[in-house]
Amino acid sequence: MLATPSGECSASALAAYCNGIGRVPAGAHRCARRTLLDTLGVAAAGSMTQAGRASLKAAGEIWGDGAAPVWFSKRRLPPVGSAFVNATYAAALDLDDGHRQASGHPAAAIVPAVLAVATSAGSSGNRLLSAIVLGYEIAVRISAARDIRTIRTTDTGLWCGAGVAAACGWLTGQSTAVIAHAIAIAGQTATSQAATGWTKLGHTVKEGIPWATANGLQAVALAAAGHRGPLDILDEAALYDRQRLVGNYSKSWAIEEAYFKLYSCCRWGHAAIDGALALAQRLQAGPNDIEGLLIETFERALTLPNQNEPRSAEAAQYSIPFCVALALVHGEKALLPMDDAHLSDNRVTGLAGRIRLSSARDYAYSFPAGTPARVTMTAKGKSETIEVLYPRGEPQNPLTARELREKFLKLSSALSQEQRSDIAAMVNGLGIHQDPAALIEALSGSS
């Protein structure tokens, strides 16, 4: 790993770090394949959402035709347009992977961008996987270097574009200077996420991941053409911890500590869902038996809209009471993914109205390292409490390879059995005995 010269701008140090890497270790490649397959499964389901359809419809008008494929279709766009649409697919259902240090979702941006660029660059499987690992690393470092507890929003669109710029700059063989300026340009022009924190209306812009993905790719093109970014963008000591940005390089990689989701909603509610389901089983309580449910969690989770009767899928994704109630009424599979029909289900909204949220003093400093919850259920004249420190899918409570494969198969069920099998096989063999061209071909089949 590289040392950081004293006085060097952090953006330049990160770019030098990338260009000092020839190929990442096999263990990180295995994690990249896992993340890749998870992202493709989530995207398959996301392609059928309103946001996914709208992005596909508009992308041609915005960027025109090109050679990079839009997944699960015969449509081809320029790499930036393809990455935008595919990132929309990956982020739409809030089922994409995440990382605790970043408090956000790197893969929904990194994977679509890298695959779009790899198509035109003729990249090998090993180089593609390494680009995913590097982009993930840079994005997580930038987000984790902030004091997430003090910032207005943790939205991924504020920082994932820099990871895209780093990954795709490295993948296309750009100089260290170009990658550094691309990182800086992506950061300076990132989406503002202006309404996050106060809007109560569901919307498909959400965390701005597709916009940041496209912006990161455009930043590489701009830097390669001579545009200059503010290379000291990451060097304000009050905002970024330099040691977390460019220090502590070791044999571990951020992608190795990704978490994966089984519920199509904000990660901040997953511990509560796990706890509520466990208590319902323990008490043998059906939805009508539940007299009340108290969820004690960390303070930041209470800043979500948390509407009992959300009017859109996106609003529902950010409502802990609604998602807990949905899982209790219809089972956890109702969140893989969420069905809009449940928004008008009186059994769900009625139960959501009996759920109370409270901040727990002992969880005051848990976030962002953890998203715990303590759930107390009152049913059938009994009251029991359970604490969930690590929801399912965290590195401390991981999903098995079988569970991840079942998630992929469930979310990609609209594809043919042959296409699903081909995609899984191509991902598992990527960098071993398969090259990206075969995977791109499998993804380009129409559903």
Secondary structure, DSSP 4 states (H G I P E B T S, - for coil): -PPPPTT--HHHHHHHHHHT-S---HHHHHHHHHHHHHHHHHHHHHTTSHHHHHHHHHHHHHH---SEEPTTSS-EE-HHHHHHHHHHHHHTTS-S-BBTTTTB-SHHHHHHHHHHHHHHHT--HHHHHHHHHHHHHHHHHHHHTS-TTTSS---GGGTHHHHHHHHHHHHTT--HHHHHHHHHHHHHT----TTTTT--S--S-TT-HHHHHHHHHHHHHHHHTT----TTTT--TTT--HHHHH----S--GGGG-B--SSSS-GGGHHHHHHHHHHHHHHT--GGGEEEEEEEE-GGGGGS---SS-SSHHHHHT-HHHHHHHHHHH-GGGBTTB-GGGGG-HHHHHHHTTEEEEE-GGGTTTTTT---EEEEEEETTEEEEEEESS-TTSTTSPPPHHHHHHHHHHHTTTS-HHHHHHHHHHHHHBTTTB-HHHHHHHHTS--
